[in-house]
Amino acid sequence: MAAFPWHARSRNYTSEFESCRLEAVPVEFGDYHPLKPITVTESKTKKMGRKGSTSSTSSSSSSSMIDPLSSVLDGTDPLSLFAATADPVTTAANTDSTRKKRDKDDSLAVGSDFEPWSSKRGEILARYTTTEKLSINLYMSSEKGKATTPGSAVSEKVRTRLEELDDLEEGSQKELLNLTQQDYMNRIEDLNQSLKDAWASDQKVKALKIVIQCSKLLSDTTVIQFYPSKFVLITDILDTFGKLVYERILSMCLDNRSSLPDNFTPESVNDTAKETCLNWFFKIASIRELIPRFYVEAAILKCNKFLSKTGISECLPRLTAMIRGIGDPLVAVYARAYMCRVGMEVAPHRKESLNKNFFDFLLTFKQMHGDTVQNQLVVQCVEIPLYLTLYSPAIDWILQCIAYRAPEILLTEMMERCKKLGNNALLLNSVMSAFRAEFIAARSMDFIGMIKECDESGFPKHLLFRSLGLNLAMADPPECDRLQILNEAWKVITKLKNPQDYINCAEVWVEYTCRHFTKREVNTVLADVIKHMTPDRAFEDAYPQLQSIIQKIITYFHDFSVLFSAEKFLPFLDMFQKESVRVEVCKCIMEAFINALTLEDEKRMLASLINGFIKMVSFGRDFEQQLSFYVEARSMFCNLEPVLVQLVHSVNQLAMETRKVMKGNHSRKTAAFVRACVAFCFITIPSLTSIFARLNLYLNSGQVALANQCLSQADAFFKAAVSLVPEVPKMINIDGKMRPSEPFLLEFFCNFFSTLLIVPDHPEQGVLFLVRGLLNVIQDYTWEDNSDDKVRIYANVLHLLSAMTQETYIYHLDKVDSNDTLYGGDSKFLIEINKLCETVIAQILDHLKTLGQEETLKRQSQLALYFFNSILAHGDLRNNKLNQLSVNLWNLAQKHGFADTKTMVKTLEYIKRQSKQPEMSHFTELALRLPLQSRT
């Protein structure tokens, strides 16, 4: 198809406006009264065909043009590119990824329902702290001995490494004293990094020295309350070392293969890898001290896979037995915890090894109360209750490993063993923490009996009831026992004198009460909490727990008339006397109230009331306070979309009002405030679910930013709108009914085009970059087969581009230079516009051609006339090709008898009237070429 060059006609908008204005008619004051009925009098006007185009359009870019937004709109997103490059290839990178996948599969062998050690790490570090001074031995690199040259004999290399290993025992360490806890943690992190650096630089012996040195620190209990955290930090280094060794040996197994299968056997491992693996185990076996030898071997236990199918299963009992040689019960129990950690990673199915660790711990249980431990506690001024809590992370972990997917009968066995040990409170607490909540809940009364008879031994009973309550928050006990369980627990809780002990326990049991009982019981519990927390204003130290209680109550009580009728609920709220906390609690209650409403009508009604309130709030000229109010309202009503929409509109209005009031004053401060308003809108709009609300607000916010000379922010809004168009669904919900989205999209584009007329081009993005990006989206969008909206949009594109060719645009924004000023009618700019017009015309004509079937001829007729009118209003018909195109469209509209005769007659009369104007004389010839075809 031949290209049709576009020639827009020159417009004098001022004269066009004047010609369309009604003539003034004098009115005598005696006849005028504001309440007098209005009489419409027809006056003469000088009519013109059409006012200057105020609608805007976008243009379709030619294939040769570089589209600045194509990276967003052409469908090649980063994830697709990543997927495209993820094909298997035999490269080192693929080997690494395969190795990582295998390691990930190994770590997930126990299943995602197993809580990993990493999730407990942060809690332990936060809980077990100290203000006492710590000490650490740092590895000091020795310079004696020479580096082995490539030509050295193997025996010389081995001898040198053995000498280096011995050097560790010969004063190559430096003890640092009087370290704070943070200093200590920093030093440990330095050692971890030194380990990685040494390994990366092929200093394997140095790496081993660091690991041995760190492991030795686990025998030190001089600051005993910090020991659990020390264990976490040191075992991080051990884990790193174990991974490095395993991956090193694995890389030696590959030979010419890209990877080993996940279930590889020792037979597939070459001799070099096996020899290296054995070498590591021999080095570790030569470590003199028990604790570092145990920990370092446990760290590389997984490497036994390279040597023997039964290597791991044979080593587990031996390493477990080694722990019996550790005299300090605290050090020993954490060694067992690490053994279980490693065991769950390499052989989770070998439950006998896990059980053996726990049963060995039970055999040494009495050591915790022996003279050696007691003397140590006296020296460190540590009370027995605090000391016993140090065991909890280790025992909890061991029991978690044992209880993982264990049958219910194992819990029965554990309960029996607890009874034989006099129902030790520490052990009982760990059992309740480890086993499934359903198992614990089913035996609630049995556990209560054991708790009542248990030997506390410094571990208070209220902590046991707290652990039981945590289980009952996740699983329900037998219905017949529920009231008795609550009574037994609360008997203990209400007797607690220490407010912190009381609230920590009460917080848990409030959920149980809300879950299974009525307002009456909850009211009783609240009254007891008020009674305990009011004296000496104890509530001021318990705001987190009190907030948690509120959250639990409103989670289970959705009828707020019932909740607020509870006698003690409002007095309970009175304990929140710190302003910031009170606000948070009130917001929490309000959000729960809103979330509790399920009917959309109720939500709309509530949103309408809130919007009415927001509109009424005014801080006068304190614009910053007004914006702060809107920010606060957004956080409170983030799940009410109509409120968010209103807030964006209000902030845009605030930005415009600020600019108007502060015009000429405090320009920098005003600009900063306007940018803050723009940022508010840009952050808020993506949280909306309605796609047309987002599109229209992006456009509206971009207009506000443009009006305030925030050009880059305006571009960001407009780009966001362009990028969002492909997500518009075919059908949208309007007042509960599904309707086609294309009419709404057409309306949005027309509004967008009228804005794009005055948006200046970005100096780095190219000519009309936003128009081109929008055209790409229009082209790629999947339009309905029976719809012609795409062509109507293209026709509006021509209106926009025609307006862009004018010497002076029809409207402007104050202090914003549009493209008519930037380009000044430059010929290159006009050529680019004409190219886009040609492309758009080609798209329209192609679509008209597809409507040549009998069932679509009526649509073809209507579109042909629509396009004819567009050319008539905006094209320069003195151009022969454009003139001929308009004639062809006129004939096509009438060709099959679907044209409306009255419309065609009125159109032709309009052309004849226009031809009488001096600048439109060429319309005379055009009118002669436009026949009227009558229907017969």
Secondary structure in CASP SS format (residue, H / E / C, confidence):
PFRMAT SS
TARGET T0000
AUTHOR 0000-0000-0000
METHOD secondary structure of the structure
MODEL  1
M C 1.00
A C 1.00
A C 1.00
F C 1.00
P C 1.00
W C 1.00
H C 1.00
A E 1.00
R C 1.00
S C 1.00
R C 1.00
N C 1.00
Y H 1.00
T H 1.00
S H 1.00
E H 1.00
F H 1.00
E H 1.00
S H 1.00
C H 1.00
R C 1.00
L C 1.00
E C 1.00
A C 1.00
V C 1.00
P C 1.00
V C 1.00
E C 1.00
F H 1.00
G H 1.00
D H 1.00
Y C 1.00
H C 1.00
P C 1.00
L C 1.00
K C 1.00
P C 1.00
I C 1.00
T C 1.00
V C 1.00
T C 1.00
E C 1.00
S C 1.00
K C 1.00
T C 1.00
K C 1.00
K C 1.00
M C 1.00
G C 1.00
R C 1.00
K C 1.00
G C 1.00
S C 1.00
T C 1.00
S C 1.00
S C 1.00
T C 1.00
S C 1.00
S C 1.00
S C 1.00
S C 1.00
S C 1.00
S C 1.00
S C 1.00
M C 1.00
I C 1.00
D C 1.00
P C 1.00
L C 1.00
S H 1.00
S H 1.00
V H 1.00
L H 1.00
D C 1.00
G C 1.00
T C 1.00
D C 1.00
P H 1.00
L H 1.00
S H 1.00
L H 1.00
F H 1.00
A H 1.00
A H 1.00
T C 1.00
A C 1.00
D C 1.00
P C 1.00
V C 1.00
T C 1.00
T C 1.00
A H 1.00
A H 1.00
N H 1.00
T H 1.00
D H 1.00
S H 1.00
T H 1.00
R H 1.00
K H 1.00
K H 1.00
R H 1.00
D H 1.00
K H 1.00
D H 1.00
D H 1.00
S H 1.00
L C 1.00
A C 1.00
V C 1.00
G C 1.00
S C 1.00
D C 1.00
F C 1.00
E C 1.00
P C 1.00
W C 1.00
S H 1.00
S H 1.00
K H 1.00
R H 1.00
G H 1.00
E H 1.00
I H 1.00
L H 1.00
A H 1.00
R H 1.00
Y C 1.00
T C 1.00
T C 1.00
T C 1.00
E C 1.00
K C 1.00
L E 1.00
S E 1.00
I E 1.00
N E 1.00
L E 1.00
Y E 1.00
M C 1.00
S C 1.00
S C 1.00
E C 1.00
K C 1.00
G C 1.00
K C 1.00
A C 1.00
T C 1.00
T C 1.00
P C 1.00
G C 1.00
S C 1.00
A C 1.00
V H 1.00
S H 1.00
E H 1.00
K H 1.00
V H 1.00
R H 1.00
T H 1.00
R H 1.00
L H 1.00
E H 1.00
E H 1.00
L H 1.00
D H 1.00
D H 1.00
L C 1.00
E C 1.00
E C 1.00
G C 1.00
S C 1.00
Q E 1.00
K E 1.00
E E 1.00
L E 1.00
L E 1.00
N E 1.00
L E 1.00
T C 1.00
Q H 1.00
Q H 1.00
D H 1.00
Y H 1.00
M H 1.00
N H 1.00
R H 1.00
I H 1.00
E H 1.00
D H 1.00
L H 1.00
N H 1.00
Q H 1.00
S H 1.00
L H 1.00
K H 1.00
D H 1.00
A H 1.00
W H 1.00
A H 1.00
S C 1.00
D C 1.00
Q C 1.00
K H 1.00
V H 1.00
K H 1.00
A H 1.00
L H 1.00
K H 1.00
I H 1.00
V H 1.00
I H 1.00
Q H 1.00
C H 1.00
S H 1.00
K H 1.00
L H 1.00
L H 1.00
S H 1.00
D C 1.00
T C 1.00
T C 1.00
V C 1.00
I H 1.00
Q H 1.00
F H 1.00
Y H 1.00
P H 1.00
S H 1.00
K H 1.00
F H 1.00
V H 1.00
L H 1.00
I H 1.00
T H 1.00
D H 1.00
I H 1.00
L H 1.00
D H 1.00
T H 1.00
F H 1.00
G H 1.00
K H 1.00
L H 1.00
V H 1.00
Y H 1.00
E H 1.00
R H 1.00
I H 1.00
L H 1.00
S H 1.00
M H 1.00
C C 1.00
L C 1.00
D C 1.00
N C 1.00
R C 1.00
S C 1.00
S C 1.00
L C 1.00
P C 1.00
D C 1.00
N C 1.00
F C 1.00
T C 1.00
P H 1.00
E H 1.00
S H 1.00
V C 1.00
N C 1.00
D H 1.00
T H 1.00
A H 1.00
K H 1.00
E H 1.00
T H 1.00
C H 1.00
L H 1.00
N H 1.00
W H 1.00
F H 1.00
F H 1.00
K H 1.00
I H 1.00
A H 1.00
S C 1.00
I C 1.00
R C 1.00
E C 1.00
L H 1.00
I H 1.00
P H 1.00
R H 1.00
F H 1.00
Y H 1.00
V H 1.00
E H 1.00
A H 1.00
A H 1.00
I C 1.00
L H 1.00
K H 1.00
C H 1.00
N H 1.00
K H 1.00
F H 1.00
L C 1.00
S C 1.00
K C 1.00
T C 1.00
G H 1.00
I H 1.00
S H 1.00
E H 1.00
C H 1.00
L H 1.00
P H 1.00
R H 1.00
L H 1.00
T H 1.00
A H 1.00
M H 1.00
I H 1.00
R H 1.00
G H 1.00
I C 1.00
G C 1.00
D C 1.00
P H 1.00
L H 1.00
V H 1.00
A H 1.00
V H 1.00
Y H 1.00
A H 1.00
R H 1.00
A H 1.00
Y H 1.00
M H 1.00
C H 1.00
R H 1.00
V H 1.00
G H 1.00
M H 1.00
E H 1.00
V H 1.00
A C 1.00
P C 1.00
H C 1.00
R C 1.00
K H 1.00
E H 1.00
S H 1.00
L H 1.00
N H 1.00
K H 1.00
N H 1.00
F H 1.00
F H 1.00
D H 1.00
F H 1.00
L H 1.00
L H 1.00
T C 1.00
F H 1.00
K H 1.00
Q H 1.00
M H 1.00
H H 1.00
G C 1.00
D H 1.00
T H 1.00
V H 1.00
Q H 1.00
N H 1.00
Q H 1.00
L H 1.00
V H 1.00
V H 1.00
Q H 1.00
C C 1.00
V C 1.00
E C 1.00
I H 1.00
P H 1.00
L H 1.00
Y H 1.00
L H 1.00
T H 1.00
L C 1.00
Y C 1.00
S H 1.00
P H 1.00
A H 1.00
I H 1.00
D H 1.00
W H 1.00
I H 1.00
L H 1.00
Q H 1.00
C H 1.00
I H 1.00
A H 1.00
Y C 1.00
R C 1.00
A C 1.00
P C 1.00
E H 1.00
I H 1.00
L H 1.00
L H 1.00
T H 1.00
E H 1.00
M H 1.00
M H 1.00
E H 1.00
R H 1.00
C H 1.00
K H 1.00
K H 1.00
L C 1.00
G C 1.00
N C 1.00
N E 1.00
A H 1.00
L H 1.00
L H 1.00
L H 1.00
N H 1.00
S H 1.00
V H 1.00
M H 1.00
S H 1.00
A H 1.00
F C 1.00
R C 1.00
A H 1.00
E H 1.00
F H 1.00
I H 1.00
A H 1.00
A H 1.00
R C 1.00
S H 1.00
M H 1.00
D H 1.00
F H 1.00
I H 1.00
G H 1.00
M H 1.00
I H 1.00
K H 1.00
E H 1.00
C C 1.00
D E 1.00
E C 1.00
S C 1.00
G C 1.00
F C 1.00
P C 1.00
K H 1.00
H H 1.00
L H 1.00
L H 1.00
F H 1.00
R H 1.00
S H 1.00
L H 1.00
G H 1.00
L H 1.00
N H 1.00
L H 1.00
A C 1.00
M C 1.00
A C 1.00
D C 1.00
P C 1.00
P C 1.00
E H 1.00
C H 1.00
D H 1.00
R H 1.00
L H 1.00
Q H 1.00
I H 1.00
L H 1.00
N H 1.00
E H 1.00
A H 1.00
W H 1.00
K H 1.00
V H 1.00
I H 1.00
T C 1.00
K C 1.00
L C 1.00
K C 1.00
N C 1.00
P H 1.00
Q H 1.00
D H 1.00
Y H 1.00
I H 1.00
N H 1.00
C H 1.00
A H 1.00
E H 1.00
V H 1.00
W H 1.00
V H 1.00
E H 1.00
Y H 1.00
T H 1.00
C H 1.00
R H 1.00
H H 1.00
F C 1.00
T C 1.00
K H 1.00
R H 1.00
E H 1.00
V H 1.00
N H 1.00
T H 1.00
V H 1.00
L H 1.00
A H 1.00
D H 1.00
V H 1.00
I H 1.00
K H 1.00
H H 1.00
M H 1.00
T C 1.00
P H 1.00
D H 1.00
R H 1.00
A H 1.00
F H 1.00
E H 1.00
D H 1.00
A C 1.00
Y H 1.00
P H 1.00
Q H 1.00
L H 1.00
Q H 1.00
S H 1.00
I H 1.00
I H 1.00
Q H 1.00
K H 1.00
I H 1.00
I H 1.00
T H 1.00
Y H 1.00
F C 1.00
H C 1.00
D C 1.00
F H 1.00
S H 1.00
V H 1.00
L H 1.00
F H 1.00
S H 1.00
A C 1.00
E C 1.00
K C 1.00
F H 1.00
L H 1.00
P H 1.00
F H 1.00
L H 1.00
D C 1.00
M C 1.00
F C 1.00
Q C 1.00
K C 1.00
E H 1.00
S H 1.00
V H 1.00
R H 1.00
V H 1.00
E H 1.00
V H 1.00
C H 1.00
K H 1.00
C H 1.00
I H 1.00
M H 1.00
E H 1.00
A H 1.00
F H 1.00
I H 1.00
N H 1.00
A H 1.00
L C 1.00
T C 1.00
L C 1.00
E H 1.00
D H 1.00
E H 1.00
K H 1.00
R H 1.00
M H 1.00
L H 1.00
A H 1.00
S H 1.00
L H 1.00
I H 1.00
N H 1.00
G H 1.00
F H 1.00
I H 1.00
K H 1.00
M H 1.00
V C 1.00
S C 1.00
F C 1.00
G C 1.00
R C 1.00
D C 1.00
F H 1.00
E H 1.00
Q H 1.00
Q H 1.00
L H 1.00
S H 1.00
F H 1.00
Y H 1.00
V H 1.00
E H 1.00
A H 1.00
R H 1.00
S H 1.00
M H 1.00
F C 1.00
C C 1.00
N C 1.00
L C 1.00
E H 1.00
P H 1.00
V H 1.00
L H 1.00
V H 1.00
Q H 1.00
L H 1.00
V H 1.00
H H 1.00
S H 1.00
V H 1.00
N H 1.00
Q H 1.00
L H 1.00
A H 1.00
M H 1.00
E H 1.00
T H 1.00
R H 1.00
K H 1.00
V H 1.00
M C 1.00
K C 1.00
G C 1.00
N C 1.00
H C 1.00
S H 1.00
R H 1.00
K H 1.00
T H 1.00
A H 1.00
A H 1.00
F H 1.00
V H 1.00
R H 1.00
A H 1.00
C H 1.00
V H 1.00
A H 1.00
F H 1.00
C H 1.00
F H 1.00
I H 1.00
T H 1.00
I H 1.00
P H 1.00
S H 1.00
L C 1.00
T C 1.00
S C 1.00
I H 1.00
F H 1.00
A H 1.00
R H 1.00
L H 1.00
N H 1.00
L H 1.00
Y H 1.00
L H 1.00
N H 1.00
S H 1.00
G H 1.00
Q H 1.00
V H 1.00
A H 1.00
L H 1.00
A H 1.00
N C 1.00
Q C 1.00
C C 1.00
L H 1.00
S H 1.00
Q H 1.00
A H 1.00
D H 1.00
A H 1.00
F H 1.00
F H 1.00
K H 1.00
A H 1.00
A H 1.00
V H 1.00
S H 1.00
L H 1.00
V H 1.00
P H 1.00
E H 1.00
V C 1.00
P C 1.00
K C 1.00
M E 1.00
I E 1.00
N E 1.00
I E 1.00
D C 1.00
G C 1.00
K E 1.00
M E 1.00
R E 1.00
P E 1.00
S C 1.00
E H 1.00
P H 1.00
F H 1.00
L H 1.00
L H 1.00
E H 1.00
F H 1.00
F H 1.00
C H 1.00
N H 1.00
F H 1.00
F H 1.00
S H 1.00
T H 1.00
L H 1.00
L C 1.00
I C 1.00
V C 1.00
P C 1.00
D C 1.00
H C 1.00
P C 1.00
E C 1.00
Q C 1.00
G C 1.00
V C 1.00
L C 1.00
F H 1.00
L H 1.00
V H 1.00
R H 1.00
G H 1.00
L H 1.00
L H 1.00
N H 1.00
V H 1.00
I H 1.00
Q H 1.00
D H 1.00
Y C 1.00
T C 1.00
W C 1.00
E C 1.00
D C 1.00
N C 1.00
S C 1.00
D C 1.00
D H 1.00
K H 1.00
V H 1.00
R H 1.00
I H 1.00
Y H 1.00
A H 1.00
N H 1.00
V H 1.00
L H 1.00
H H 1.00
L H 1.00
L H 1.00
S H 1.00
A H 1.00
M H 1.00
T C 1.00
Q C 1.00
E C 1.00
T C 1.00
Y C 1.00
I C 1.00
Y C 1.00
H C 1.00
L E 1.00
D C 1.00
K C 1.00
V E 1.00
D C 1.00
S C 1.00
N H 1.00
D H 1.00
T H 1.00
L H 1.00
Y H 1.00
G C 1.00
G C 1.00
D C 1.00
S H 1.00
K H 1.00
F H 1.00
L H 1.00
I H 1.00
E H 1.00
I H 1.00
N H 1.00
K H 1.00
L H 1.00
C H 1.00
E H 1.00
T H 1.00
V H 1.00
I H 1.00
A H 1.00
Q H 1.00
I H 1.00
L H 1.00
D H 1.00
H H 1.00
L H 1.00
K H 1.00
T H 1.00
L C 1.00
G C 1.00
Q C 1.00
E H 1.00
E H 1.00
T H 1.00
L H 1.00
K H 1.00
R H 1.00
Q H 1.00
S H 1.00
Q H 1.00
L H 1.00
A H 1.00
L H 1.00
Y H 1.00
F H 1.00
F H 1.00
N H 1.00
S H 1.00
I H 1.00
L H 1.00
A H 1.00
H H 1.00
G E 1.00
D C 1.00
L C 1.00
R C 1.00
N C 1.00
N H 1.00
K H 1.00
L H 1.00
N H 1.00
Q H 1.00
L H 1.00
S H 1.00
V H 1.00
N H 1.00
L H 1.00
W H 1.00
N H 1.00
L H 1.00
A H 1.00
Q H 1.00
K C 1.00
H C 1.00
G C 1.00
F C 1.00
A C 1.00
D C 1.00
T H 1.00
K H 1.00
T H 1.00
M H 1.00
V H 1.00
K H 1.00
T H 1.00
L H 1.00
E H 1.00
Y H 1.00
I H 1.00
K H 1.00
R H 1.00
Q H 1.00
S C 1.00
K C 1.00
Q C 1.00
P H 1.00
E H 1.00
M H 1.00
S C 1.00
H C 1.00
F H 1.00
T H 1.00
E H 1.00
L H 1.00
A H 1.00
L H 1.00
R C 1.00
L C 1.00
P C 1.00
L C 1.00
Q C 1.00
S C 1.00
R C 1.00
T C 1.00
END
